Amino acid sequence: MKLLLIFLLNLSLIASIHANDPETVIKDIFSRAQKGNALKNKADKEFIDAQFNFQRMSHDILGQLKKDRSQEDLLWFEKTIKDIITMTVYPKAPDFLKDVKITYKRTLVDQDKATVFSSVFKKGEVTSVDYQLLKQGNDWKVIDVALDEDSWVKTINEKMMKSFKEKGWNGVKSMLNKKLTELKKKK
């Protein structure tokens, strides 16, 4: 009985270590995302949302502009970026993942940061998809995704900075609110 207990404890320890592996986090996201539109399933949405660090992602998008923003603006920006990303990606994920093959090439871990490198094969096309993760406690959270080396964070930052230079912070807010309104209408 004692040996069985030790074996089960070791097995659960191995399983918990594996569950916190960056590649496993990505696989778990896809497993949930291909079930259906996560916006229509509260448990799936909460699970997938929990695999991302939207706060870090939004701060990285803001870059230098972060230091000049109020706490209220930072919270608004984080929520708005999260809503835009989830409302754009979640509904399209099941159809996209239907006939796709994903090959995980390697995972680089450097202390509390990791990159999972993968190739996505769909309809004869290959796309490199790299996931940046940050360790929070015992969990890995996605903070950026790059498609053929085009990062979400960098792409959104560039669009936002263009709007900021032309119209200031109110222009950024207007642009993002307009995008969010369009997405809510499609819902």
N, C-alpha and C positions, 0 to 999 in steps of 0.2 A: 504494500500500500504506500509506503514511504517513497519507494522508487517511482511509482506511478505519479505521485504528487510532484516529485522533483521533475520528472519528464514533462508533465503538463505545464509546470511553471516555466521551464526552459522553452517549451514550444510556444507558450503565449508571449514570452520575451522576444523570441525570434520573430513571431508574427507582428508584434508591436514595432520592432525595429524596421521590418520590411514595410509596414504601413506608413512609416514616416519617411520613406525613401522618395526623393524628388521625382523619379520616373513613375513611381506608383501613384503619386499625387496626380500627375498628368493623365495616366491611364484611368484613374478613378473619375476624373472630370469627364473624359470622353465616354466612359461607361454610362454615366448618368445623362450626359447631353444627348446621346443617340436614342434614348428612350422616347423622347418627345420634347416639345417646347417647354423648357423649364419654367417659363413665365406662367404656364398653366398648371404647374405642379409645385405647390409650396415647399414640400420636402426636398424635391430635386433642386429647386432654386436656392433654398437655404444651404444645401450641401455644396453646390457649386460655388455660390457666393463666398462661402467660408474658406474655399481653397485659394482665394485671392486676397491680397492686401491692397484694397482700393485706396486706403489712406496714403500708403507709400507711393503707389502708382500716381495718384493725383498730385502729390508733392513733387515727384520727379517731373511730371508734366509741367507744373508751374515753374520749376527751376528757380531762377533768381527772383521771379515775381512773388514767390512765396513769402519772402521776408517783409514785403510791403502790404500784405493782406491782413485783414482783421480775422479773428477766430471765426466769426460769422461767415466771412467770405470763404475761408478755407473749408469749413463744413459744407457750405453750399456747393463749392466746386467739387469736393469729393463725392457728394451725393449725386450731383448732376453727371459727372464723368461715369460713375458706376451705372446710373440709369441708362445713359446713352450706350455704353458698351453692352450691358446686358440686354437691352431692348433691340440692339442691332444683331448681336451674335446668337443669343439663345434661340430665337425662333428659327434661324437658318441652320442651326447645328444638326438637327436630325436628318434633314435631306442631304446636307453636305456629307455627313458621316456614313450615309447608307452604302455607297459603293466606293469606299475609300480604304486604302491599305496604308497603315502607318508603320514605319520601321524606326525604331529607336537606335540611333547610332552610338551615342555614348553620353555619359553624364559627368560633368566636371564639378567637383565640390571643393570650394575653398572656404573653409571655416563656416561662416553663416550664409554664404552665397553659393548658389548652384546654377548651372546651365544644363538643360536637357536638350540635346540635339536630336532632331528627327527629320525624316523625309516622309512626305505625304504623297501618295500615288493615287491619282484620280483621272480616269478617262485618258490615259496615256501621258498625262503631265505629271511632273515631279516638282514639288515645292519644298524647300527647306523651311522647317518651322522650328525655331529655337525658343525655349521657355526660360526666362530668368526667374529664379525663386530666391526667397529670403527666409531664413530660419527664424521662427518666432517661438521661443520656448522649445518644445519638442517637435513642432510642426513646421512644414515647409509651405510657404504661400507664394503664389505667382505674383510677380510685380511687373512683368513685361512679357510680350510675345513678339517675336520678329518673324515675318514672312519674307523669305528670300532676303534676309538682312534688313528689311524695313520694319523698324520697331514701332509698336503702337504708341509708346510714350513719345518717341521722337516725332512721329507723324502728327500726333495730336498737338504736341508742343509747337511745331512749326506753324500749323494752322492758327493756333491760338495766338502766337506771337505776332503773326501777320495782322490779325484783327486788332491786337493790343496796340501795335505801332500806328495803325490807321485810325482807331477809334477809342483807344484807352480801355480801361477795365470795364466800363459800361458796354463797350462794343463787344468784348469777350462774353459778357453775361448775356447780351442780346443774341449773339450768334449761337451760344449753347442752348439758351432757352428756346430759340426758334427750332433748332434741331430736335430737341426733346419733344416739343409740341408736335412736330411732323411725325415722330416715331409713335407718339401716343395715338395719333389719328389712325395710323396703320394697324394698331392693335385691334 
